[in-house]
Amino acid sequence: MRGLLKLAAVIDRVSWAFGLVASVAVLTSCLISAGNATMRYSLDLSSNAWLEIQWQMFAAIFLLGAPHVLKLNEHVRVDMLYTTYSPRRKLWVDVFGILVFLLPAACLMIYLALPWALNSYAQGERSANAGGLLIWPVKFLLPLGFTLMALQGLAELVKRVAALTGDLHLDSGYEAPLQ
C-alpha cells in the first residue's frame, strides 16, 4: 500500500501542476478578453483569433483544472445524503463513485476523444473563420484532461482504500457550497 500511496502523491503533484496551468489560463483569458474588448471598442480593431483563443482557454481551464478540484475534494456531488454519512460510509460512497462512475466515464472519453484529436491533427484542422486558429491543439485537451482525471481518480481510490484499511488518515469532510 505504501508504494501505491507514493504513486498517488506523484499524481497529486501532477494534478497540482496542471491546476496551476489552469489558474494562469484564467488570468490570461481575462486579460485577453479585456484587451480584445478595449481594442474593439476604442480602436475598432478585432480578430477572430482573439475570440477563439478565449474559448480554447476555457477548455484548458476546465479540463486541466478539474483533476486538481477532485484532489481538493471540492468537486460537485449530490450531497443531500452524503453530508449525513459517517466518515467511513463517505469513504465507501467515494470508492463506489470512483469505480462505477468516474473511471468508466473517463476511460470512455479517452477512448472516444483520442482518435478524434489524432484525426484533427492529421488533417491539420484549422478554424473556418478568417484569421482563426488551429483547432487540433485544443482537441488534444479532451483526452489529456480525461487522462489526468482518470489518474487523479485512481489516486483518490488508493487514498480512500488506504483510509478504509487504516493505512492513512484522510479527512472525509466536505464543505457543501453555500446557496
TABELRA-V480624 format. One record per residue. N is the residue number from 1. RES is the residue in three letters. PHI is phi in whole degrees, -180 to 180 (999 if undefined). Layout:
[[N/RES/PHI] [N/RES/PHI]]
This chain:
[[1/MET/999] [2/ARG/-60] [3/GLY/-64] [4/LEU/-67] [5/LEU/-67] [6/LYS/-66] [7/LEU/-62] [8/ALA/-61] [9/ALA/-66] [10/VAL/-65] [11/ILE/-62] [12/ASP/-58] [13/ARG/-68] [14/VAL/-64] [15/SER/-62] [16/TRP/-62] [17/ALA/-63] [18/PHE/-70] [19/GLY/-64] [20/LEU/-65] [21/VAL/-59] [22/ALA/-63] [23/SER/-64] [24/VAL/-65] [25/ALA/-64] [26/VAL/-62] [27/LEU/-62] [28/THR/-61] [29/SER/-62] [30/CYS/-64] [31/LEU/-66] [32/ILE/-64] [33/SER/-61] [34/ALA/-66] [35/GLY/-65] [36/ASN/-64] [37/ALA/-64] [38/THR/-63] [39/MET/-65] [40/ARG/-69] [41/TYR/-88] [42/SER/-94] [43/LEU/-118] [44/ASP/57] [45/LEU/-113] [46/SER/-153] [47/SER/-149] [48/ASN/-63] [49/ALA/-60] [50/TRP/-67] [51/LEU/-72] [52/GLU/-68] [53/ILE/-64] [54/GLN/-67] [55/TRP/-72] [56/GLN/-67] [57/MET/-69] [58/PHE/-61] [59/ALA/-61] [60/ALA/-65] [61/ILE/-59] [62/PHE/-70] [63/LEU/-73] [64/LEU/-88] [65/GLY/-87] [66/ALA/-59] [67/PRO/-62] [68/HIS/-68] [69/VAL/-62] [70/LEU/-62] [71/LYS/-60] [72/LEU/-78] [73/ASN/62] [74/GLU/-111] [75/HIS/-73] [76/VAL/-75] [77/ARG/-146] [78/VAL/-84] [79/ASP/-107] [80/MET/-59] [81/LEU/-102] [82/TYR/-54] [83/THR/-67] [84/THR/-90] [85/TYR/-76] [86/SER/-70] [87/PRO/-56] [88/ARG/-66] [89/ARG/-66] [90/LYS/-61] [91/LEU/-62] [92/TRP/-66] [93/VAL/-62] [94/ASP/-63] [95/VAL/-59] [96/PHE/-60] [97/GLY/-63] [98/ILE/-66] [99/LEU/-71] [100/VAL/-93] [101/PHE/-113] [102/LEU/-63] [103/LEU/-65] [104/PRO/-62] [105/ALA/-66] [106/ALA/-64] [107/CYS/-65] [108/LEU/-62] [109/MET/-65] [110/ILE/-63] [111/TYR/-59] [112/LEU/-81] [113/ALA/-83] [114/LEU/-63] [115/PRO/-62] [116/TRP/-61] [117/ALA/-68] [118/LEU/-63] [119/ASN/-64] [120/SER/-63] [121/TYR/-65] [122/ALA/-61] [123/GLN/-87] [124/GLY/62] [125/GLU/-57] [126/ARG/-125] [127/SER/-66] [128/ALA/-78] [129/ASN/-76] [130/ALA/-62] [131/GLY/75] [132/GLY/-76] [133/LEU/-98] [134/LEU/-63] [135/ILE/-97] [136/TRP/-60] [137/PRO/-62] [138/VAL/-72] [139/LYS/-67] [140/PHE/-72] [141/LEU/-65] [142/LEU/-65] [143/PRO/-65] [144/LEU/-64] [145/GLY/-61] [146/PHE/-75] [147/THR/-66] [148/LEU/-61] [149/MET/-66] [150/ALA/-64] [151/LEU/-62] [152/GLN/-66] [153/GLY/-61] [154/LEU/-63] [155/ALA/-63] [156/GLU/-67] [157/LEU/-63] [158/VAL/-59] [159/LYS/-65] [160/ARG/-72] [161/VAL/-65] [162/ALA/-63] [163/ALA/-68] [164/LEU/-68] [165/THR/-89] [166/GLY/86] [167/ASP/-84] [168/LEU/-152] [169/HIS/-92] [170/LEU/-124] [171/ASP/-74] [172/SER/-90] [173/GLY/-64] [174/TYR/-139] [175/GLU/-95] [176/ALA/-64] [177/PRO/-63] [178/LEU/-74] [179/GLN/-103]]
